[in-house]
Amino acid sequence: MEPDAYKQEILQWRTERVANLKSPFGYLNLVGLYWLENGTTSIGAAADNDIIFPDNAAPYVGELEVSTDGVVLAVHPDTYVRYEGVPVNSIVISDDTTTNPVALTHGSLGWTIIKRDGRFALRLRDFEHPALEHFAPLTYYPIDSALRVTATLQPFDEPKVLNVGTTIEGLGYRPESPGTVTFEIDGEAHELEAYASGDRLFFVFGDQTSGRETYPAGRFVYAGWPGEDGKTTLDFNKSYNPPCAFNAFATCPVASPRNRLKTRIEAGELYDPETHSVPDGYH
């Protein structure tokens, strides 16, 4: 690829990255993550609710009924909760692992149910979150085409389901891995464990910049599914910080010991805890 065309590709990728972060279902507007237990859980702004919403919610929004089958919301009388713009009185909140996950709104707030490692949680957003207005520009290493490398998949005999740690204590991430990829940087061989993600490979990797210039738990990067020759392109210029770099309400996998590279990957997104943090005084 011509240098100018490649530079434009990376700049366009960066623009799309910010747009995704700022979108209604991006990660900048998250204001809460509440793990649910079986039984009844009340939600609303009043202090006697089981889950206390921000002050811009009604005092009593409703009650969640949680079971191993899923989560049902019964809305409090005289309180408006909407699904696709239509008020609802009771609704099954299909979680994010289902074919049609449900997203509900109440004023400027919205929430979904996520399912992780067999557990349900309510993920709360504020579509008027000040982070959207005060978001500082992302910073990056200079674009380096040498860190756009050819990688070769070394498949396992059979795909493996792995147990990868996350930023939530006690919560696991269990991706399916088709194998590892091998590649070279400056003539030195490296290897990363790959996770299947639809028609792409997903990587959570750390390197010798982690905890210094980049996010301590590692960064994310995708690659296309390898062709018949087992080869794909791994572009570290498109590596980026996980959602947990922006707030504490995401459930991010961390780089496993196997995916901690013993070299510096000076490409992709940098991390500054001051500019990535949510503004004080939200609530």
N, C-alpha and C positions, 0 to 999 in steps of 0.2 A: 504494500500500500504506500502511496506517495506520502511524504512527511506532512504536507499541508492538509491532505485529506484525513490522515490519521489524527492530527491535532484537532480538526473540526469534529471528528467522531467523538473524541474524548470530551471536548467542551460541550457537545450536545448531550452526552451521557450525564455530565455534571448538572446541566440545566434540568434534565428530567429527574435527576435524583432529588433536587430541592423541591420540585413540583410535587413529587410523591410524598415527601416528608410533610409538606404543607397541606396536602389534600385532606378532605374530611375524614378519611380513614387512614391517614398517615400516623406518624408517631409523636408529633409535636403537641397535639391537643389532648393527650392522655392525662387524666387527673386522678385515676384510682384503679386499683386492681384488688378485688376482694374475693378470696377463696371461700367457697360455699360448702356447707355441711348439709347432709340430708335433713329434711324438715322444713319448717317455715322460717323465713328471714324477711324482716320488714326493712323497707328502704324509704329514705326521705331526708329532708334537712333537719327535722326535729331531733333533739339530742337523745330521745328515748328509742330511736330506731336501732335495729341491729347493725345496719350499714348507714352511716350518716353521709348524705350527699352534700355538696356545696350549698351555700346560702341561697343561690339563685334557683334552687329546686323548691317544690311545694313541701310543706312540713311532713306530709305523709303521702308518698307516691304510690305505694302498694306493697304487696307481699309476694315473695317468691316461694314457691313450693318446689323443693329440690328432692329428687330421688335418683336412683341409679339410671332411670330411664331418661332423665333430662330435667329441664327447668320450666316451670309455668309461672307467669306473672298474673296476679289478680290486681287490677288497678283500683286505688282508693276512690270512693265516690267523690265527685266534683273535681277530680284531678284528670288532666288531659295527658295521655301518653299516646303517641302516634306510631303506627307502622306504615311505612310508605305514604305518609301524609294523612292517613285515615285514623281517627281515634279508635282505640280498642279498650274493651273492658277486661278481657282475659285473653291470654295468648301463650302458646307454647313457644319458648325462645329457642329455636333450633341453634345449636352451637356451631362454631366455625369449622368443625370437621365434617359437617353434613353437606348435602348437595345444595340446600337453600338456607344458609344461616340468616337469622333474623336480626335486624338492627332497629332499635326503638329510639324515639326522641321524646324529649320533654323540655320545651323551651329551647335554650341553647345547649342543653345536655343531650347526650346520646350514649347508648350502651349496647353491648353485645355480650353473649356468653361464649367463653372459650373453653376448650377441653384440652387438658394437658396431662399426660401420664395417668389417665383415668379419673382426673379430678376436674370439676367445673369451677369457673371463676367468672365474676362479672367484671368486665373491662369498661370503665367509664371515661367519656370524653366531654370536653367543652369546646364546641365549635367556635367560641369567641375567646379562646385561651390567649392570654397576652403573649405567650411564646410565639404565636404566629406573626405578631406585629414586631416583636423585638428580636426575632431570630437573627443571629449574627451570621455573616457569610461563612460557608465552609472553606477550609483551607486544605491545600494539597501539596504533595511533593511535585516538583517539575515533571512534566510528561517525559517518560523515558521509554522509547520504543524497544530498548533492549530487554525491558521487563514485560514484554509481550512475547511469551515463549510457547514453543510447541511442547505439549505434554502427551505422554503415551499411557493409556490405561493398562494396568496389569491386573486383569480380572481375577477375583477369587473363583475357586471351583464352583461355588454357589454363593449368591449374594448373602451378606451377613446383616443381621439386625444388631446395631451397636447400642451401647448405653453410654451416652455422652453427658457430661455435667452441664448445668445451666447456672445462671446468676441467681436462681431461687434455690435456697438450701433445701435439699430433700427432693427436688423436682428433677426428673431425668428427661433427656431427649433421646428418642430411640429411632434414629434414621436407618434406612436400608442402605447399605454400601455395596456397590458392585465391585469394588476393588480399590487399588491405589493408583495414583498417577505419578510418573517419574518425569523429571525435566532437568534442564541444566541452566545455571546462572553463572556467568563468567567461567565456564568450563567446569563448574562443580556440580555434581549430581545431587538432586533433592527429591523427596517423596512426600506426598500428601494423601491422606485417606479421603476418598470422595464419597459424597452422599447423593443418592438419587433424588432428583427434584423435577418430576415431569420429564420433559425432553431435554433437561439440562443436568449438569453436575454442579453440586453445591459444595463449597469448601468453607470451613471455619479454621482460620490459621492464625498462629502467632509467629513472631519473629523477633529479632534482636532490637527492634524499635518499640515493641509492645511495652507499655508502661512508661515509656520515655516520650516519644513523639506521637505514638499511636495508642489506641485504646488497649488497656491492660489485658482484657479478656480475649482479645484477638479481633480480627476483622473478617468480613464476609467477601466472597467473590464467587462468581458463577462462570461456567464454561459450557460450551455446547456439548451435546452427547457425542462421543467419539464416532468416527466413521468406521468402515469395515477394517481399516488399517490400524484402528485403536488410537488414532491421534486426534487431538483437539487443541484449541488455542486457549491458553491460560493468560489472561491480561491483568497483571497486577495494577495497572493504571486505573482499573475499574474496581479495585478493592475499596471497601467502605466500612464505616463503623456500624455496629449493630444498633438496634433501637434502644437498647439499654444505655447507650452513650448519652441519650437525651433526657431520659427520666427513669424512674424506678418501677414503672408500671408495665414493663414488657417482660417476656420470658425468653431470654436469649441463651442459646447454647454458647459454651466457651470452647476455646481451642483445646483439644485433647493433648496429652503429652506427646502423642505420636505426630500431631500436627503443629508442633512448635519448631519452626525452622531455625537452624543454627547459623543464620545469616541475616543481614539487614535487607528488608524489602523497602527501598526508598522510592515507593510509588504509591499512588492512591491517596486516600483521605487521611488527614492528620486529626489529632484529638487535643482539645484544650478544655479541661474541666470547667473553666470559668465561662467560656462562651457557649458550651453545650448545656449548661444547667438551666433549669426552669426558673424564670424570674421569681424573686421572693414576693410574698404578700399576695399570692393568688387567692387564697381563701378569705 
